Amino acid sequence: MAGIKDVAAAAGVSVATVSRVLNGHPSVSAEARTRVRAAVETLGYRPNAVARSLRTAQTRTLGLVISDVLNPYFTELARFVEEEARALGYSVIIGNADERPELQDHHIRTLVDRRIDGLLVSPADGGSPLMGEVALSGTPMVFVDRWIPGIDVPVVRADGTGAVRELVGHLHGLGHRRLAIIAGPAATTTGNERVEAFRDALDGLGLALPDAYIGQGDFQAASGRRATEGFLALPEPPEVVFAADNLMALGALDAIRAHGLRAPDDIALTAFDDIPWFVHTDPPITTIAQPTADLARAAVRALADLIEGRTPRSVTLPARLVVRRSCGAAAPNQRSER
């Protein structure tokens, strides 16, 4: 089995340089980093358990890199992560990526340099080479909410497929046939997954999802406004706007009101990711709610297992539909909240 010296020889660099690349250290040239990654891949090098045991003493500190601290979903997730970590004897340092991959990588490098015991990450995109390097370095890491395909670390996430299907069935039962979606970034797993779940649910009822009814958003309120403005300008606007996250839903609501329209009388509105004040909007917004507290606790426990030498499994929890008044009258058998 190849060792770190073999990787250094194949890449034409020092062992120290290989170590820095594997630990995500920023002081390595792009050329050297590329050669090391190629050598690691060619040789199939993986840091062994002995090398991992030579890590410095535990700091009892975890790093949490979230996609957007201003998004109420991630704010709540961070709160429950900190709560569970404290219960297990860990402190948490939080980095806000602001949905920017380069800022995400900056936080990850900083946290690794500070010798945190492990990382919880909700990736801002699906293509960060640094994330793979950190995983290869042996730093315990868990993805929460979002993940990067091809990186072999535990993933703790919610599955909204069933809830989206239930939502579309609810909308269909209310008589809606023209349904549009404000999608999240295609570079994120959640962005793609929610669009596909929505499309599949429509297809199951014999409904189409025209390209004009797919608005591209970025999980920010402004993009929800822009996409909804586009929908409302169509010759045949949709009857329902489904925003793939809560901030885009608030932007959509702004656009609806700016046009002098009202939900659900003129157009229905629904969202993925519940937030506490959706019950207080006018009208209260129908949502798909993720089990945020349970996700946070499961992610922290999985990371603690990795740090302590156990082998955790990935965890997938179901999201649920919460029916309110923003899409019309609730069906008698639907769960509703005011």
Sequence and secondary structure as in RCSB ss.txt:
>XXXX:A:sequence
MAGIKDVAAAAGVSVATVSRVLNGHPSVSAEARTRVRAAVETLGYRPNAVARSLRTAQTRTLGLVISDVLNPYFT
ELARFVEEEARALGYSVIIGNADERPELQDHHIRTLVDRRIDGLLVSPADGGSPLMGEVALSGTPMVFVDRWIPG
IDVPVVRADGTGAVRELVGHLHGLGHRRLAIIAGPAATTTGNERVEAFRDALDGLGLALPDAYIGQGDFQAASGR
RATEGFLALPEPPEVVFAADNLMALGALDAIRAHGLRAPDDIALTAFDDIPWFVHTDPPITTIAQPTADLARAAV
RALADLIEGRTPRSVTLPARLVVRRSCGAAAPNQRSER
>XXXX:A:secstr
   HHHHHHHHTS HHHHHHHHTT S S HHHHHHHHHHHHHHT    HHHHHTS    SEEEEEES TTSHHHH
HHHHHHHHHHHHTT EEEEEE TT HHHHHHHHHHHHHTT SEEEE  SSS  HHHHHHHHTT  EEEESS  TT
  S EEEEE HHHHHHHHHHHHHTT   EEEEE  TTSHHHHHHHHHHHHHHHHTT    GGGEEE  SSHHHHH
HHHHHHHTSSS  SEEEESSHHHHHHHHHHHHHTT  TTTTSEEEEES  GGGGTSSS  EEEE  HHHHHHHHH
HHHHHHHTT     EEEE EEEB STTSS  TTS B  
